[in-house]
Amino acid sequence: MWISLKKNSDYNLVIKPSAKRYLIKLSKKNKKDSKLLLKSIKKIPNNPYNSISLKSRVNKERRVRTGDYRIIFKIIEDENPSVIEIIRIGKRASIYKK
């Protein structure tokens, strides 16, 4: 799944396969919610620190809320350009369970 970003973005966006699968399944069931999630994902590289840090996670994961859904991601600053990795996408009730 390709997501086009602004060319002047300081971040590369990587979506893990499990998150891609969730978006694909959701797009078949609920196109409206999947479009909202894609819009939110596109906005993350503009200001990734405008999100909430997950305190219980070791690898400094962050989250963005979109309606009933959460997008869990982490920022990898070691690379040039920096990378935003979308780890999980899901409903609030189940997203925090591992």
C-alpha angles and dihedrals in degrees: 000000000000123000117191115220133187110279093232093059115129091212137067114218120223123182118200115232093247091055090048091052091051092052092048092050091046093050089058092051104033118013094179094059093043090054091050091051092050090050090052092048090052090053095052096080091054091067113352093175090062087088138083121269116228105234098197095056123091099207096060098254120182133199140214122200120222111175108296091344133087128206112207116199143154132215118229107200096174094083129069111258096027118246131229110202117199103214106175140000124192151112118304093246093062109019098086095051114094 
